[in-house]
Amino acid sequence: MKSFKIYFNNNNSMKIKNILKSRRETMHAGLFVSACMVAGMTTAESALVSMGGPSLTSSTTVANSVNVDLDGNLANDLLFVFFGQGNLVAQGLGGAGFAGAVNGGSFIVTAYDETAGFTVGPSTNFGGGQGFSPAFGDLAAEASTPALGEWAGGEDAYFGFVFKNGSDDHYGYGRLVYNPTETTDTSSMNIVELVYESTPGLAVTVVPEPSAVLLGGLGFFGMLLRRKRAI
């Protein structure tokens, strides 16, 4: 049997080292992407649109209201109304609606907790809009017995919504801070932020913060990088 010897010069040895290094870096990058996917994070560029929202204070004599035009097309999408102190309702305009459920003949807008995470999309139940029944969604009704609405008593929470641009549905969420006793005879609300997905029909998801899974994935990726430097 013939034996063969393979000789490497310095150039060949360097090429092999570079190939092995490239393969290790590719493996590390793949593991990082996998960790992000497990954590619910995407590496694709986000299509979320974010903006600040309005504030509103109740009046003891008249109904105070404020409209929101989400996409800047000069057509209002969301309406918030104070019917006196401690009575805050919302309405979707032009096919828009809020995430929630009917309870005892009233539509109760859901108050989402950011720390638990939530998704607003095609499978979400919507109401409290011109195209729904009831046409208004309750956020807080302090005078009811018991108090009605998931913001009743004061709350800092998120609400979900859907609105239309033409015939396309866009999903989003907002953060609403409600204070039933801004003064002795007035209530207030402040919409801290409004976020929606610019891609029609695509759900939006709020991932709990901090995400233990994501932090674990990043820690694992950091460990791999330290091992790579040591090689």
HURA-V173685 format. One line per field, one symbol per residue. phi: phi as a letter, one per 40 degrees, with the letter a starting at -180 (. if undefined). psi: psi as a letter, one per 30 degrees, with the letter a starting at -180 (. if undefined). Layout:
BEGIN
phi=???
psi=???
END
This chain:
BEGIN
phi=.cbbbbbbcccccccccccccccccccccccccccccccgbbccccbcbbacbcbabcbcbbcbaabbbcbgcgbcbbbbbccgcgbbbbacbggcabciacaggbcbcccccdccgabbadcccbagaccbbccbbcbabcccbcdbhcbdghababbbababbgbccbbaaabbbbbcbdbcbbbabbccabbacccdgccbbbcdbcccccccccccccccccccccc
psi=kkkkkkkkleeeeeeeeeeeeeeeeeeeeeeeeeeeeefgkkflkkgkkklllllkklkfelkklklkjeggggkkekkkkjilkgjkllkkkhflllkalkjhfkjjkkjkjeffllkkaffkklahlfglklfkkkekiffljlkkkffkfkkjlklllklkjbgkkkkallkkkkjfieafglllkjjelkklkfjkgklkkjkkkljeeeeeeeeeeeeeeeeeff.
END
